[in-house]
Amino acid sequence: MYQPKKKKKTDYAALNSPFMRIPKMRVEAARALLDLKFKEIYELKGRAPEAIFEDLKKIRIKTDPDILNYFKIAVDFAEKEDE
């Protein structure tokens, strides 16, 4: 019997977040930053991406290790934003 594919829920909050202005940012990484209570890009300034990733692992049991790369991109972007 044919069953239609379930449509993935779209995370509009993450899609509309400031983090999506960061080039190459994935929606999942933006969602993770929102879950960690970050609201703006400037809040990532001076933060260690590894520490952010460790904080994420405390609140999520299954954490994609690739998200760390996106945290590095986001922190780098935040630090270069004022230049």
N, CA, C and O atoms as a printed pandas DataFrame, in Angstrom:
     atom_number atom_name residue_name chain_id  residue_number  x_coord  y_coord  z_coord
0              1         N          MET        A               1    0.832   -1.184    0.000
1              2        CA          MET        A               1    0.000    0.000    0.000
2              3         C          MET        A               1    0.880    1.253    0.000
3              4         O          MET        A               1    1.855    1.340    0.746
4              5         N          TYR        A               2    0.528    2.195   -0.827
5              6        CA          TYR        A               2    1.295    3.441   -0.956
6              7         C          TYR        A               2    1.017    4.374    0.218
7              8         O          TYR        A               2   -0.132    4.637    0.574
8              9         N          GLN        A               3    2.103    4.863    0.806
9             10        CA          GLN        A               3    1.961    5.857    1.859
10            11         C          GLN        A               3    2.748    7.089    1.443
11            12         O          GLN        A               3    3.939    6.994    1.143
12            13         N          PRO        A               4    2.102    8.230    1.423
13            14        CA          PRO        A               4    2.821    9.442    1.034
14            15         C          PRO        A               4    3.913    9.772    2.059
15            16         O          PRO        A               4    3.778    9.496    3.251
16            17         N          LYS        A               5    4.985   10.364    1.559
17            18        CA          LYS        A               5    6.061   10.762    2.461
18            19         C          LYS        A               5    5.568   11.848    3.400
19            20         O          LYS        A               5    4.830   12.751    3.007
20            21         N          LYS        A               6    5.994   11.736    4.647
21            22        CA          LYS        A               6    5.645   12.782    5.597
22            23         C          LYS        A               6    6.479   14.015    5.279
23            24         O          LYS        A               6    7.676   13.929    5.005
24            25         N          LYS        A               7    5.831   15.133    5.321
25            26        CA          LYS        A               7    6.521   16.383    5.048
26            27         C          LYS        A               7    7.338   16.774    6.280
27            28         O          LYS        A               7    6.847   16.715    7.408
28            29         N          LYS        A               8    8.586   17.172    6.049
29            30        CA          LYS        A               8    9.423   17.628    7.152
30            31         C          LYS        A               8    8.884   18.941    7.690
31            32         O          LYS        A               8    8.457   19.808    6.928
32            33         N          LYS        A               9    8.908   19.079    8.997
33            34        CA          LYS        A               9    8.475   20.342    9.583
34            35         C          LYS        A               9    9.529   21.401    9.281
35            36         O          LYS        A               9   10.729   21.169    9.429
36            37         N          THR        A              10    9.063   22.542    8.864
37            38        CA          THR        A              10    9.977   23.635    8.560
38            39         C          THR        A              10   10.202   24.444    9.827
39            40         O          THR        A              10    9.251   24.823   10.511
40            41         N          ASP        A              11   11.455   24.704   10.130
41            42        CA          ASP        A              11   11.817   25.462   11.332
42            43         C          ASP        A              11   11.910   26.944   10.957
43            44         O          ASP        A              11   12.988   27.467   10.674
44            45         N          TYR        A              12   10.756   27.598   10.962
45            46        CA          TYR        A              12   10.717   29.001   10.544
46            47         C          TYR        A              12   11.491   29.903   11.497
47            48         O          TYR        A              12   12.082   30.892   11.062
48            49         N          ALA        A              13   11.498   29.584   12.778
49            50        CA          ALA        A              13   12.245   30.412   13.739
50            51         C          ALA        A              13   13.729   30.408   13.404
51            52         O          ALA        A              13   14.377   31.454   13.427
52            53         N          ALA        A              14   14.265   29.238   13.095
53            54        CA          ALA        A              14   15.689   29.149   12.741
54            55         C          ALA        A              14   15.946   29.810   11.384
55            56         O          ALA        A              14   16.940   30.514   11.209
56            57         N          LEU        A              15   15.047   29.579   10.434
57            58        CA          LEU        A              15   15.220   30.173    9.101
58            59         C          LEU        A              15   15.199   31.691    9.144
59            60         O          LEU        A              15   15.901   32.350    8.377
60            61         N          ASN        A              16   14.396   32.244   10.037
61            62        CA          ASN        A              16   14.280   33.701   10.133
62            63         C          ASN        A              16   15.248   34.316   11.139
63            64         O          ASN        A              16   15.233   35.529   11.349
64            65         N          SER        A              17   16.081   33.499   11.757
65            66        CA          SER        A              17   17.014   34.012   12.768
66            67         C          SER        A              17   18.170   34.756   12.087
67            68         O          SER        A              17   18.472   34.525   10.916
68            69         N          PRO        A              18   18.807   35.653   12.847
69            70        CA          PRO        A              18   19.961   36.373   12.301
70            71         C          PRO        A              18   21.094   35.431   11.866
71            72         O          PRO        A              18   21.905   35.786   11.010
72            73         N          PHE        A              19   21.145   34.249   12.452
73            74        CA          PHE        A              19   22.231   33.318   12.141
74            75         C          PHE        A              19   22.213   32.868   10.685
75            76         O          PHE        A              19   23.243   32.455   10.152
76            77         N          MET        A              20   21.061   32.942   10.044
77            78        CA          MET        A              20   20.977   32.529    8.644
78            79         C          MET        A              20   21.621   33.558    7.710
79            80         O          MET        A              20   21.762   33.296    6.515
80            81         N          ARG        A              21   22.011   34.717    8.233
81            82        CA          ARG        A              21   22.772   35.693    7.430
82            83         C          ARG        A              21   24.226   35.259    7.272
83            84         O          ARG        A              21   24.944   35.773    6.415
84            85         N          ILE        A              22   24.653   34.316    8.098
85            86        CA          ILE        A              22   26.029   33.822    8.035
86            87         C          ILE        A              22   26.159   32.920    6.812
87            88         O          ILE        A              22   25.398   31.963    6.666
88            89         N          PRO        A              23   27.119   33.216    5.932
89            90        CA          PRO        A              23   27.276   32.379    4.732
90            91         C          PRO        A              23   27.512   30.908    5.086
91            92         O          PRO        A              23   28.277   30.590    5.996
92            93         N          LYS        A              24   26.849   30.033    4.359
93            94        CA          LYS        A              24   26.968   28.570    4.483
94            95         C          LYS        A              24   26.370   27.993    5.769
95            96         O          LYS        A              24   26.588   26.820    6.074
96            97         N          MET        A              25   25.627   28.790    6.516
97            98        CA          MET        A              25   25.036   28.304    7.775
98            99         C          MET        A              25   23.889   27.348    7.476
99           100         O          MET        A              25   23.049   27.610    6.615
100          101         N          ARG        A              26   23.872   26.244    8.199
101          102        CA          ARG        A              26   22.776   25.274    8.059
102          103         C          ARG        A              26   21.673   25.602    9.055
103          104         O          ARG        A              26   21.931   26.139   10.132
104          105         N          VAL        A              27   20.460   25.274    8.685
105          106        CA          VAL        A              27   19.307   25.538    9.550
106          107         C          VAL        A              27   19.469   24.804   10.883
107          108         O          VAL        A              27   19.112   25.337   11.934
108          109         N          GLU        A              28   20.004   23.589   10.842
109          110        CA          GLU        A              28   20.176   22.801   12.068
110          111         C          GLU        A              28   21.129   23.496   13.043
111          112         O          GLU        A              28   20.917   23.462   14.255
112          113         N          ALA        A              29   22.173   24.123   12.511
113          114        CA          ALA        A              29   23.129   24.829   13.370
114          115         C          ALA        A              29   22.489   26.096   13.942
115          116         O          ALA        A              29   22.707   26.436   15.105
116          117         N          ALA        A              30   21.702   26.789   13.125
117          118        CA          ALA        A              30   20.988   27.976   13.613
118          119         C          ALA        A              30   20.017   27.580   14.720
119          120         O          ALA        A              30   19.902   28.286   15.722
120          121         N          ARG        A              31   19.321   26.463   14.553
121          122        CA          ARG        A              31   18.396   25.960   15.572
122          123         C          ARG        A              31   19.156   25.649   16.856
123          124         O          ARG        A              31   18.682   25.955   17.950
124          125         N          ALA        A              32   20.334   25.042   16.727
125          126        CA          ALA        A              32   21.134   24.707   17.907
126          127         C          ALA        A              32   21.526   25.973   18.667
127          128         O          ALA        A              32   21.474   25.999   19.897
128          129         N          LEU        A              33   21.918   27.020   17.944
129          130        CA          LEU        A              33   22.282   28.276   18.604
130          131         C          LEU        A              33   21.069   28.889   19.309
131          132         O          LEU        A              33   21.189   29.414   20.416
132          133         N          LEU        A              34   19.916   28.821   18.670
133          134        CA          LEU        A              34   18.697   29.322   19.316
134          135         C          LEU        A              34   18.378   28.512   20.571
135          136         O          LEU        A              34   17.983   29.072   21.593
136          137         N          ASP        A              35   18.549   27.202   20.491
137          138        CA          ASP        A              35   18.296   26.338   21.650
138          139         C          ASP        A              35   19.234   26.661   22.810
139          140         O          ASP        A              35   18.891   26.460   23.975
140          141         N          LEU        A              36   20.423   27.163   22.475
141          142        CA          LEU        A              36   21.401   27.538   23.507
142          143         C          LEU        A              36   21.180   28.968   24.001
143          144         O          LEU        A              36   22.006   29.521   24.728
144          145         N          LYS        A              37   20.050   29.558   23.593
145          146        CA          LYS        A              37   19.624   30.899   24.039
146          147         C          LYS        A              37   20.413   32.044   23.407
147          148         O          LYS        A              37   20.374   33.162   23.920
148          149         N          PHE        A              38   21.120   31.797   22.318
149          150        CA          PHE        A              38   21.735   32.890   21.563
150          151         C          PHE        A              38   20.647   33.490   20.687
151          152         O          PHE        A              38   19.853   32.765   20.088
152          153         N          LYS        A              39   20.610   34.816   20.612
153          154        CA          LYS        A              39   19.594   35.472   19.794
154          155         C          LYS        A              39   20.198   36.296   18.667
155          156         O          LYS        A              39   19.563   36.501   17.633
156          157         N          GLU        A              40   21.411   36.761   18.862
157          158        CA          GLU        A              40   22.065   37.628   17.882
158          159         C          GLU        A              40   23.487   37.142   17.611
159          160         O          GLU        A              40   24.103   36.474   18.442
160          161         N          ILE        A              41   23.986   37.490   16.446
161          162        CA          ILE        A              41   25.323   37.057   16.033
162          163         C          ILE        A              41   26.404   37.598   16.964
163          164         O          ILE        A              41   27.346   36.879   17.298
164          165         N          TYR        A              42   26.278   38.862   17.387
165          166        CA          TYR        A              42   27.320   39.471   18.217
166          167         C          TYR        A              42   27.536   38.706   19.534
167          168         O          TYR        A              42   28.606   38.807   20.134
168          169         N          GLU        A              43   26.541   37.953   19.981
169          170        CA          GLU        A              43   26.669   37.205   21.233
170          171         C          GLU        A              43   27.694   36.076   21.127
171          172         O          GLU        A              43   28.123   35.529   22.143
172          173         N          LEU        A              44   28.082   35.730   19.914
173          174        CA          LEU        A              44   29.059   34.653   19.708
174          175         C          LEU        A              44   30.497   35.160   19.786
175          176         O          LEU        A              44   31.437   34.368   19.860
176          177         N          LYS        A              45   30.664   36.476   19.770
177          178        CA          LYS        A              45   32.001   37.071   19.805
178          179         C          LYS        A              45   32.775   36.620   21.031
179          180         O          LYS        A              45   32.265   36.669   22.151
180          181         N          GLY        A              46   34.001   36.183   20.816
181          182        CA          GLY        A              46   34.872   35.796   21.922
182          183         C          GLY        A              46   34.557   34.427   22.514
183          184         O          GLY        A              46   35.231   33.992   23.448
184          185         N          ARG        A              47   33.565   33.755   21.996
185          186        CA          ARG        A              47   33.204   32.431   22.510
186          187         C          ARG        A              47   34.020   31.354   21.797
187          188         O          ARG        A              47   34.372   31.511   20.628
188          189         N          ALA        A              48   34.313   30.287   22.486
189          190        CA          ALA        A              48   35.016   29.161   21.882
190          191         C          ALA        A              48   33.979   28.229   21.258
191          192         O          ALA        A              48   33.080   27.757   21.953
192          193         N          PRO        A              49   34.092   27.957   19.955
193          194        CA          PRO        A              49   33.124   27.061   19.307
194          195         C          PRO        A              49   33.026   25.701   19.992
195          196         O          PRO        A              49   31.950   25.108   20.062
196          197         N          GLU        A              50   34.161   25.214   20.497
197          198        CA          GLU        A              50   34.172   23.913   21.169
198          199         C          GLU        A              50   33.335   23.961   22.451
199          200         O          GLU        A              50   32.642   22.999   22.782
200          201         N          ALA        A              51   33.406   25.090   23.171
201          202        CA          ALA        A              51   32.628   25.244   24.405
202          203         C          ALA        A              51   31.137   25.316   24.083
203          204         O          ALA        A              51   30.318   24.752   24.809
204          205         N          ILE        A              52   30.782   26.004   23.006
205          206        CA          ILE        A              52   29.379   26.079   22.587
206          207         C          ILE        A              52   28.883   24.672   22.251
207          208         O          ILE        A              52   27.772   24.285   22.614
208          209         N          PHE        A              53   29.731   23.918   21.550
209          210        CA          PHE        A              53   29.376   22.548   21.168
210          211         C          PHE        A              53   29.184   21.671   22.402
211          212         O          PHE        A              53   28.256   20.863   22.450
212          213         N          GLU        A              54   30.052   21.824   23.395
213          214        CA          GLU        A              54   29.921   21.052   24.647
214          215         C          GLU        A              54   28.620   21.402   25.359
215          216         O          GLU        A              54   27.954   20.525   25.909
216          217         N          ASP        A              55   28.258   22.686   25.349
217          218        CA          ASP        A              55   26.989   23.107   25.951
218          219         C          ASP        A              55   25.812   22.456   25.225
219          220         O          ASP        A              55   24.838   22.040   25.853
220          221         N          LEU        A              56   25.911   22.371   23.904
221          222        CA          LEU        A              56   24.848   21.747   23.114
222          223         C          LEU        A              56   24.716   20.268   23.473
223          224         O          LEU        A              56   23.606   19.746   23.573
224          225         N          LYS        A              57   25.847   19.598   23.665
225          226        CA          LYS        A              57   25.802   18.173   23.997
226          227         C          LYS        A              57   25.135   17.925   25.349
227          228         O          LYS        A              57   24.606   16.840   25.593
228          229         N          LYS        A              58   25.159   18.934   26.229
229          230        CA          LYS        A              58   24.505   18.796   27.538
230          231         C          LYS        A              58   22.987   18.814   27.412
231          232         O          LYS        A              58   22.292   18.202   28.223
232          233         N          ILE        A              59   22.462   19.516   26.399
233          234        CA          ILE        A              59   21.005   19.619   26.271
234          235         C          ILE        A              59   20.442   18.698   25.197
235          236         O          ILE        A              59   19.230   18.486   25.143
236          237         N          ARG        A              60   21.299   18.150   24.343
237          238        CA          ARG        A              60   20.845   17.233   23.290
238          239         C          ARG        A              60   21.634   15.940   23.361
239          240         O          ARG        A              60   22.865   15.952   23.329
240          241         N          ILE        A              61   20.937   14.847   23.455
241          242        CA          ILE        A              61   21.623   13.557   23.525
242          243         C          ILE        A              61   22.278   13.226   22.193
243          244         O          ILE        A              61   23.453   12.862   22.148
244          245         N          LYS        A              62   21.522   13.350   21.112
245          246        CA          LYS        A              62   22.085   13.110   19.779
246          247         C          LYS        A              62   22.526   14.433   19.187
247          248         O          LYS        A              62   21.697   15.275   18.842
248          249         N          THR        A              63   23.823   14.612   19.071
249          250        CA          THR        A              63   24.367   15.853   18.522
250          251         C          THR        A              63   25.260   15.512   17.343
251          252         O          THR        A              63   26.207   14.735   17.468
252          253         N          ASP        A              64   24.951   16.100   16.204
253          254        CA          ASP        A              64   25.738   15.886   14.993
254          255         C          ASP        A              64   27.093   16.571   15.145
255          256         O          ASP        A              64   27.137   17.786   15.337
256          257         N          PRO        A              65   28.205   15.827   15.066
257          258        CA          PRO        A              65   29.529   16.435   15.236
258          259         C          PRO        A              65   29.843   17.496   14.184
259          260         O          PRO        A              65   30.692   18.357   14.415
260          261         N          ASP        A              66   29.171   17.449   13.031
261          262        CA          ASP        A              66   29.406   18.458   11.983
262          263         C          ASP        A              66   28.975   19.855   12.415
263          264         O          ASP        A              66   29.447   20.849   11.863
264          265         N          ILE        A              67   28.088   19.936   13.391
265          266        CA          ILE        A              67   27.613   21.253   13.841
266          267         C          ILE        A              67   28.759   22.085   14.401
267          268         O          ILE        A              67   28.724   23.314   14.330
268          269         N          LEU        A              68   29.761   21.438   14.948
269          270        CA          LEU        A              68   30.924   22.171   15.464
270          271         C          LEU        A              68   31.542   23.032   14.367
271          272         O          LEU        A              68   31.938   24.167   14.632
272          273         N          ASN        A              69   31.632   22.519   13.149
273          274        CA          ASN        A              69   32.193   23.306   12.041
274          275         C          ASN        A              69   31.368   24.562   11.778
275          276         O          ASN        A              69   31.919   25.619   11.469
276          277         N          TYR        A              70   30.057   24.446   11.900
277          278        CA          TYR        A              70   29.190   25.603   11.683
278          279         C          TYR        A              70   29.309   26.599   12.831
279          280         O          TYR        A              70   29.180   27.805   12.618
280          281         N          PHE        A              71   29.552   26.109   14.040
281          282        CA          PHE        A              71   29.797   27.010   15.162
282          283         C          PHE        A              71   31.096   27.786   14.932
283          284         O          PHE        A              71   31.176   28.973   15.249
284          285         N          LYS        A              72   32.105   27.120   14.385
285          286        CA          LYS        A              72   33.374   27.798   14.082
286          287         C          LYS        A              72   33.155   28.901   13.051
287          288         O          LYS        A              72   33.683   30.004   13.189
288          289         N          ILE        A              73   32.374   28.595   12.020
289          290        CA          ILE        A              73   32.063   29.594   10.985
290          291         C          ILE        A              73   31.316   30.772   11.609
291          292         O          ILE        A              73   31.609   31.928   11.304
292          293         N          ALA        A              74   30.353   30.479   12.482
293          294        CA          ALA        A              74   29.535   31.523   13.095
294          295         C          ALA        A              74   30.369   32.428   14.003
295          296         O          ALA        A              74   30.229   33.650   13.957
296          297         N          VAL        A              75   31.232   31.835   14.824
297          298        CA          VAL        A              75   32.077   32.641   15.719
298          299         C          VAL        A              75   33.038   33.494   14.891
299          300         O          VAL        A              75   33.241   34.670   15.193
300          301         N          ASP        A              76   33.626   32.910   13.858
301          302        CA          ASP        A              76   34.533   33.650   12.984
302          303         C          ASP        A              76   33.796   34.825   12.325
303          304         O          ASP        A              76   34.326   35.934   12.253
304          305         N          PHE        A              77   32.595   34.579   11.856
305          306        CA          PHE        A              77   31.789   35.626   11.235
306          307         C          PHE        A              77   31.485   36.736   12.232
307          308         O          PHE        A              77   31.583   37.916   11.894
308          309         N          ALA        A              78   31.117   36.369   13.463
309          310        CA          ALA        A              78   30.789   37.360   14.489
310          311         C          ALA        A              78   31.992   38.238   14.809
311          312         O          ALA        A              78   31.847   39.439   15.039
312          313         N          GLU        A              79   33.163   37.646   14.823
313          314        CA          GLU        A              79   34.363   38.415   15.166
314          315         C          GLU        A              79   34.807   39.315   14.028
315          316         O          GLU        A              79   35.432   40.347   14.275
316          317         N          LYS        A              80   34.506   38.958   12.800
317          318        CA          LYS        A              80   34.901   39.780   11.650
318          319         C          LYS        A              80   33.843   40.790   11.261
319          320         O          LYS        A              80   34.090   41.651   10.416
320          321         N          GLU        A              81   32.667   40.700   11.862
321          322        CA          GLU        A              81   31.548   41.562   11.485
322          323         C          GLU        A              81   31.844   43.044   11.698
323          324         O          GLU        A              81   31.356   43.880   10.938
324          325         N          ASP        A              82   32.625   43.382   12.705
325          326        CA          ASP        A              82   32.908   44.791   13.002
326          327         C          ASP        A              82   34.055   45.368   12.182
327          328         O          ASP        A              82   34.252   46.583   12.168
328          329         N          GLU        A              83   34.803   44.524   11.507
329          330        CA          GLU        A              83   35.984   45.009   10.775
330          331         C          GLU        A              83   35.594   45.860    9.602
331          332         O          GLU        A              83   36.462   46.349    8.878
